Amino acid sequence: MDAPDAPKSPESEAKKAPDLGGVWQVLERRIVADRSPFAVIWDEDLLLPDGSTITNFIRVDIVPFAIVFAQLEDGRVPFVRQYRQAIGRVSLELPAGHIEKGEEPLGCAKRELLEEAGAVSDDWQFLGRYVLEANRGCGNAHLFLARHARLVAAPNPGDVGDMALDFLTLDEVRARLFDGSFEIAPSAMTASLALHLLG
Amino acid sequence: MDAPDAPKSPESEAKKAPDLGGVWQVLERRIVADRSPFAVIWDEDLLLPDGSTITNFIRVDIVPFAIVFAQLEDGRVPFVRQYRQAIGRVSLELPAGHIEKGEEPLGCAKRELLEEAGAVSDDWQFLGRYVLEANRGCGNAHLFLARHARLVAAPNPGDVGDMALDFLTLDEVRARLFDGSFEIAPSAMTASLALHLLG
């Protein structure tokens, strides 16, 4: 990390305009729990631009994932239902999965769409990369839109737990965005962004 | 947690239809790091409906927060720029903050809009509650839309680090949703959902 030295007291005491430029320097980081390849938890000791320090600022590194809003030729969009420990019940989500070592995010998106929904597409659009939590991190989501997708195989997710496949029209997706059907952020976010482009 | 006993082997061996109904029973949970009030990290040992077990499944409890897309009478939307450790640079985000003990999510949203943007509104709409990460949790975001907001005070966020205020038109927000300006999921998600209702 290319952290500059923290500014000395004259600047930090004056404090007229917001100093948004300086990074928070990591003085030391310690592993709290290593649950590779899924997650690594760190404690970081930080030096802020105003000279103040924070100790044991928890950072949560989670394996990045790709997530796909795929519209089939008939207009419908494949969703998966699976049990999710974060909410303790079955969740309605878009096909998604961990990016493997050496894999490109787009390659992961194509693989997950095929594995979880049995679908392929030749028309892909990247919708952005987002870190889930502003302070802790909690992993990066790589969002994709696939147009003109085709069902070519039976789903074969091979994940922990079982999974069921649903197909929703764009109108159904739009309604579910505002009726509480989606409980996990990345799926709702990807669906919402995709609808701006397809609506 | 009201977890039923896990089904015995005949069901799990047959495995015809996806068994999406059974919860994952928490056999034991251990605190890995207690950084209250910000975050608590747990290891959970889980028993799945098919009888398999998972040990040391990391759970990340982060304090819930409210986030606000507020449209002023002149059509503009207040955003904040602040340094975020998760990305190591300044981020463009909507006003947001932790829900305090005993506080309602809407009360928090109103407080944060006033503190961070100096704005108030009498026209609030709840856009949903979302857990950030499907496996680990990583906290709940409570999303709000405030229409007809009014600037009534100078911002006074009182947070760690400094903050600058930006005002964007709906067209500017829409463009930034797809140009990489937003790097943190909850702000992009809330803006995207709000635009479906205001667009």
Interface residues (C-beta under 8 A of the other chain):
Chain A: M1 K15 P18 D19 L20 G21 G22 V23 W24 V32 A33 R35 F38 A39 I41 D43 E44 L46 L48 P49 D50 S52 I54 N56 F57 I58 R59 V60 I62 R81 Q82 Y83 R84 Q85 A86 I87 G88 R89 V90 S91 E93 L127 G128 R129 Y130 V131 L132 E133 A134 N135 R136 G137 C138 G139 A141 V160 G161 D162 M163 A164 R174 L177 F178 G180 F182 E183 I184 A185 P186 A188 M189 S192 L193 L195 H196 L197
Chain B: M1 K15 P18 D19 L20 G21 G22 V23 W24 V32 A33 R35 F38 A39 I41 D43 E44 L46 L48 P49 D50 I54 N56 F57 I58 R59 V60 I62 R81 Q82 Y83 R84 Q85 A86 I87 G88 R89 V90 S91 E93 L127 G128 R129 Y130 V131 L132 E133 A134 N135 R136 G137 C138 G139 A141 V160 G161 D162 M163 A164 R174 L177 F178 G180 F182 E183 I184 A185 P186 A188 M189 S192 L193 L195 H196 L197
